[in-house]
Structure formats: structure tokens, C-alpha cells
Amino acid sequence: MANIISDETIEYVGILAKLELSDDEKEQAKKDMGSMLDYIDKLGELDTGDVEPMSHVFPVKNVFREDVVTNGDTREDLLRNAPGEKDGMFMVPRTFE
Amino acid sequence: MDILSMTAVSLGAAIKKKEVTVREAVEAALDRIGEKEKEYHCFVTVDREGALGKADEVQKKINEGELTGPLAGVPVAIKDNMCTEGLLTTCSSKILGNFIPTFSSEAVRNLQKAGAVILGKTNMDEFAMGSTTETSAFGVTKNPWNPEHVPGGSSGGSAAAVAAGECFYALGSDTGGSIRQPASFCGVVGLKPTYGTVSRYGLIAYGSSLDQIGPLCKDVTDCAAIMEIIASHDPKDSTSVERKDLDFTSALVDDVKGMRIGIPRDYFGEGLDGEVKKAVLAAAKALEEKGAIVEEFDLSLVEYAIPTYYTIAAAEASSNLERFDGIKYGYRTKDYEGLHNMYKKTRSEGFGAEVKRRIMLGSFVLSSGYYDAYYLKALRVKALIKEAFDQAFSNYDVILGPVAPTTAPKLGESLLDPIKMYLGDIYTISVNLAGLPGLSIPCGLDEKGLPIGLQLIGDCFSEKKLIRAAYAYEQARGAFGRKEGK
């Protein structure tokens, strides 16, 4: 069965993915996602009704440690990577209007 | 003495015996880089000064008896998705084009503690998403065996750098075949360890439940020696496994008598190139002649591995790559209106087409209404695939097959049809889904003179069986490698 991806779906996924696609990119994304989903639909051939989803191959547990600081003060080095910096803090665009 | 033709372990021994200085080794690699990098482009960053400075420091520690390991002083290249303190780490993406980490990944730290000298950071598919190293934002890498062909990917720069003699060994990462496939295409040895064996701390995440760091190197002896250095239990990686059997070099034994080797018939069907098939089966024969018990069997579910993988990997990628938002590091768009517009524009301009394709797919399969049908379905099939391997390993010590259906394709051919490119991962991808170790070793050349890779797959924690089988095969096969022309 062919998956047809609507404009609304691409808009919605774009919001989730925080991506702004051009009109050309949107058309391409509709095509690509449709053909990938056609391909993924193959999994429907398998009866997995009584199979538990496996997120990890080994049993994983929370790993706890004492709440002790082990790293030093790297503020200056960290801020050197920031696209915007002011008074030893990250500069961000206005968040509230 | 021809330093560049040495393996990592033989160079380490020569340094220890004072036949070669660390500086001579580093200079030899840097000279080769200077000669060949214009053509092959294996590196995103070459750290000339850093490497030469480190060379003298390491030499001093060797002379003083502080560094005694087998790879002390041996120059290494690191895939550009592993953080290196003070050294540009880009993931071959515009969005991290100016990122200088304040810490090093655990695998890199382990190498440094053992006296490795880092030459630089190798090119890769952007965020490790690709099979050819062509999705890099910083240009393609060429295959040293034939520069009209791709080196494979995503660890293509690491594999090509080893093949070209631009380093003595390299680290790569493998989420769906990204160590084994470029190793195969470039005629070097590559190992993807059991999930949890090498710490992922400081490895920039793609698909966290699948990612593993491993070596790309000239032979199996190097592979075992590197593994002993990089494998460690690390509390900073909550999926790190505490293992007691990390003495990988003890498995360098030329003996496979009685070893049960299974050949999955499903790996030899439609799509497999005839020359690859012939070379891989000849390798199986060589192991049989050494006393291994070789049998064919049906693994099953092979055709479901790729759709399962792309669902899970895209889902995890869409979540992992949310952190690239133009706030704390990396690229930020120039013009924007407000916070959300800044996020969107930064990400849209910073990520390449393949990365965006996978983020979109991942966001979709995790979205409300589709989560059960796609994401949970894939996790259920993953459980079935793991079960099929468990079944196989109740009968066999090692599974033997090809690494990839073909040898290295020509540059520019693969990206035209993404699904066709994804199909090239059919023999490697299920290994990641099941958390297994997989080793790639050269087993011949095709008519075009391009290397063919043999893949050995083991049950979880059975790297030593893979190393033993690969070592025995390597002894039977004899020398393999290419000479760098001037």
C-alpha cells in the first residue's frame, strides 16, 4: 500500500522536528517519507502480537552515583562555543513577547 | 626503515626498542598526509602542531618507563564524532562547524592514557548518517584503492586514512555498519564490539541504543591490541557493561579446530555480487581446511532488519539531534524573528539533506497516533531478530558472511536512491539491532581491483572467538594491503 503524505502531515512533522523546509524540500520530504513508510510497512507482515518491544538488548537499570561534583569550572571554555554570550551567560533571543 | 608500512603493534615495538622515535613516526604520517590529503581528503582537521608537541611528551614518558603499553607513541586518527578536548569536532556538519569540546570522549582518553598521539579528526557522513562519506558538509573522501570510488561510510575517513598510510590505526563508530562496511571497501580490518563494551561518553549520539566505537586497523593483531586499550567499564555511560574478559590479545591463536561456523543462506541470495560471494565462500573454505566445522543454515528475518533499523535509528536520531538549537554551541542563523524562528532556521540551515530526512522520519514515527504502529512495532521486530540470532548461536560459535553486497560503488552513484543505499547495509545492520560484535577483514579483490570484506559475527561478549577466527584466516590468507604510489 502506498503511503501518501499530506501537506498537513509535513507541516506538523516540521513543527515537531523544528525544521523549516522550503517548498521544494517539502515536496521532496513528502516523497521520501512516503517511500520509506512503504518500505517500513513490510514489518506488518510479521505477527508480533505477543512480542514485547525490546528497547535494549541487555536489561538496563538506572545507574546511580553520589551527588558529588567531579568536573571543574569550565564556564569560560563553554561560553567560547556559544553563538551569543553576555556577562558570563548564554545570550538567547527574546523568549516572551 | 619504512615506517609507514608497519602495523600499529610493530611500530609500537620498534618505538620501545628505540629503533624509531615517536617524532619520526608522527612526521612520517604527517608527510604522507601532506602528500595525499589533497587527493583523498580523509581528514576534516589535521592537528600538526598538537601531534608534534605530543610526540615529544610521549617519547619522554616512554624513555622514563612511565608508558610501557604496546601502542605507546603510535599515531592515530579519530572519527570526527568523538569529542577531543581543545580540538575541533564537527561531526562533518555545518551545525557543529566551529565546535571545540571542553572534554574528551572516554575512548579517546583511554588511548591517550596508553600513549597514543592524535593526528587529527577524520571525515564522515554527517552525524554518521550515510554509507559513503558523501553526506559530509566538508567534501567527499576518496577510496585510496581507486579514487573514483567511495571509501564507504560513515567512518569512511578513518578507513581511507588507514588504507592510505595517513595514520597507523583509527577509531570509528558503528550504528548500522559504519565501521565494518568502510573497512571492507578500503581493505582494512574493522571491529564493531558488543554493545556496551566501549564507552559512548563523548561520542556525539546518532542512535544511542545501536552506536558503538571500535577500531579500524591494518591487521587482526592491531585490532586486538586496540580493543584492550579502548574497552572499559565507564560509569559515565549508563549502558556501559562491566566485563572481565577484556584480554583480547590472548585470542590471537592460529587454531580453529572444532570451531562451529554457520553460513546463513539468506546472506547469499539475490543482490549479492558474484565476485563477493566467491571470495567470501573461499574464506569459509580456508577456515574449514584449518579444522573448523562449516555449515549452512537459515537465519531468517534478514529482509526485516533494514526497515526495523531505519525506524529505530531515525526515532533516536530525531530525539538526540534536538540538542542542536543554536544556543550553547555550534551554528546560529544570522537573521531571525524570535526564539522559535531562530531554532527552525538554525537547524534548517545547519543540517544537510540526509540528516533532515532522518529527523523528519524519526519525528513522524514517534508522533502521537503513529508511535505504536511504527516505533513499537520496530522494537517488537527487533526482539524477534535478537531471538533468531540467539537460536543461531545455540548451534554456532561464529556466523560468517559478506560485509556488503558489492565492493565500493563509484562516487555520486549512491545518494540518488536512498533506499537502494540503505539496502547496502543488509548484512551489517541486524548486528547492531541485536547488540552483537561483528568483524570485517579483507578476503580478496574483485576484477576492478577493489577490496572485498569478510564479516564474522559473534554472540554478545564473544569478540575473542571473532578475533581467533579472523587471526586464523589471516594466517591462511597471507599479506594483504596496497602500496602507495607516488
HADDOCK unambig.tbl for C-alpha pairs under 7 A between the chains (distance, minus, plus):
assign (segid A and resid 13 and name CA) (segid B and resid 360 and name CA) 6.31 0.50 0.50
assign (segid A and resid 13 and name CA) (segid B and resid 363 and name CA) 6.22 0.50 0.50
assign (segid A and resid 13 and name CA) (segid B and resid 364 and name CA) 5.95 0.50 0.50
assign (segid A and resid 14 and name CA) (segid B and resid 360 and name CA) 6.95 0.50 0.50
assign (segid A and resid 16 and name CA) (segid B and resid 363 and name CA) 6.27 0.50 0.50
assign (segid A and resid 17 and name CA) (segid B and resid 359 and name CA) 6.44 0.50 0.50
assign (segid A and resid 17 and name CA) (segid B and resid 360 and name CA) 6.13 0.50 0.50
assign (segid A and resid 17 and name CA) (segid B and resid 363 and name CA) 5.89 0.50 0.50
assign (segid A and resid 18 and name CA) (segid B and resid 343 and name CA) 6.64 0.50 0.50
assign (segid A and resid 18 and name CA) (segid B and resid 344 and name CA) 5.02 0.50 0.50
assign (segid A and resid 19 and name CA) (segid B and resid 344 and name CA) 4.79 0.50 0.50
assign (segid A and resid 19 and name CA) (segid B and resid 347 and name CA) 6.11 0.50 0.50
assign (segid A and resid 19 and name CA) (segid B and resid 348 and name CA) 5.32 0.50 0.50
assign (segid A and resid 20 and name CA) (segid B and resid 344 and name CA) 5.38 0.50 0.50
assign (segid A and resid 20 and name CA) (segid B and resid 345 and name CA) 6.26 0.50 0.50
assign (segid A and resid 20 and name CA) (segid B and resid 348 and name CA) 5.73 0.50 0.50
assign (segid A and resid 21 and name CA) (segid B and resid 348 and name CA) 6.89 0.50 0.50
assign (segid A and resid 29 and name CA) (segid B and resid 357 and name CA) 6.83 0.50 0.50
assign (segid A and resid 33 and name CA) (segid B and resid 361 and name CA) 6.31 0.50 0.50
assign (segid A and resid 39 and name CA) (segid B and resid 307 and name CA) 6.45 0.50 0.50
assign (segid A and resid 40 and name CA) (segid B and resid 307 and name CA) 4.71 0.50 0.50
assign (segid A and resid 43 and name CA) (segid B and resid 304 and name CA) 6.42 0.50 0.50
assign (segid A and resid 48 and name CA) (segid B and resid 380 and name CA) 6.30 0.50 0.50
assign (segid A and resid 51 and name CA) (segid B and resid 380 and name CA) 5.72 0.50 0.50
assign (segid A and resid 52 and name CA) (segid B and resid 380 and name CA) 5.81 0.50 0.50
assign (segid A and resid 53 and name CA) (segid B and resid 376 and name CA) 6.01 0.50 0.50
assign (segid A and resid 53 and name CA) (segid B and resid 379 and name CA) 4.57 0.50 0.50
assign (segid A and resid 53 and name CA) (segid B and resid 380 and name CA) 4.15 0.50 0.50
assign (segid A and resid 53 and name CA) (segid B and resid 383 and name CA) 6.60 0.50 0.50
assign (segid A and resid 54 and name CA) (segid B and resid 379 and name CA) 5.04 0.50 0.50
assign (segid A and resid 54 and name CA) (segid B and resid 380 and name CA) 6.00 0.50 0.50
assign (segid A and resid 54 and name CA) (segid B and resid 382 and name CA) 6.44 0.50 0.50
assign (segid A and resid 54 and name CA) (segid B and resid 383 and name CA) 5.34 0.50 0.50
assign (segid A and resid 55 and name CA) (segid B and resid 379 and name CA) 6.10 0.50 0.50
assign (segid A and resid 56 and name CA) (segid B and resid 209 and name CA) 6.46 0.50 0.50
assign (segid A and resid 57 and name CA) (segid B and resid 434 and name CA) 6.28 0.50 0.50
assign (segid A and resid 57 and name CA) (segid B and resid 435 and name CA) 6.18 0.50 0.50
assign (segid A and resid 60 and name CA) (segid B and resid 239 and name CA) 6.82 0.50 0.50
assign (segid A and resid 63 and name CA) (segid B and resid 238 and name CA) 5.84 0.50 0.50
assign (segid A and resid 77 and name CA) (segid B and resid 102 and name CA) 6.42 0.50 0.50
assign (segid A and resid 78 and name CA) (segid B and resid 102 and name CA) 6.74 0.50 0.50
assign (segid A and resid 81 and name CA) (segid B and resid 99 and name CA) 6.12 0.50 0.50
assign (segid A and resid 81 and name CA) (segid B and resid 100 and name CA) 6.67 0.50 0.50
assign (segid A and resid 81 and name CA) (segid B and resid 328 and name CA) 6.78 0.50 0.50
assign (segid A and resid 81 and name CA) (segid B and resid 329 and name CA) 4.73 0.50 0.50
assign (segid A and resid 81 and name CA) (segid B and resid 330 and name CA) 6.66 0.50 0.50
assign (segid A and resid 82 and name CA) (segid B and resid 327 and name CA) 6.43 0.50 0.50
assign (segid A and resid 82 and name CA) (segid B and resid 328 and name CA) 4.74 0.50 0.50
assign (segid A and resid 82 and name CA) (segid B and resid 329 and name CA) 4.48 0.50 0.50
assign (segid A and resid 82 and name CA) (segid B and resid 330 and name CA) 6.95 0.50 0.50
assign (segid A and resid 83 and name CA) (segid B and resid 326 and name CA) 6.74 0.50 0.50
assign (segid A and resid 83 and name CA) (segid B and resid 327 and name CA) 6.44 0.50 0.50
assign (segid A and resid 83 and name CA) (segid B and resid 328 and name CA) 6.88 0.50 0.50
assign (segid A and resid 83 and name CA) (segid B and resid 329 and name CA) 6.14 0.50 0.50
assign (segid A and resid 83 and name CA) (segid B and resid 330 and name CA) 6.74 0.50 0.50
assign (segid A and resid 83 and name CA) (segid B and resid 331 and name CA) 6.80 0.50 0.50
assign (segid A and resid 83 and name CA) (segid B and resid 332 and name CA) 6.16 0.50 0.50
assign (segid A and resid 90 and name CA) (segid B and resid 328 and name CA) 6.73 0.50 0.50
assign (segid A and resid 92 and name CA) (segid B and resid 327 and name CA) 6.51 0.50 0.50
assign (segid A and resid 93 and name CA) (segid B and resid 338 and name CA) 5.81 0.50 0.50
assign (segid A and resid 93 and name CA) (segid B and resid 339 and name CA) 5.28 0.50 0.50
assign (segid A and resid 94 and name CA) (segid B and resid 338 and name CA) 5.94 0.50 0.50
assign (segid A and resid 94 and name CA) (segid B and resid 339 and name CA) 6.34 0.50 0.50
assign (segid A and resid 95 and name CA) (segid B and resid 338 and name CA) 6.86 0.50 0.50
assign (segid A and resid 95 and name CA) (segid B and resid 339 and name CA) 5.81 0.50 0.50
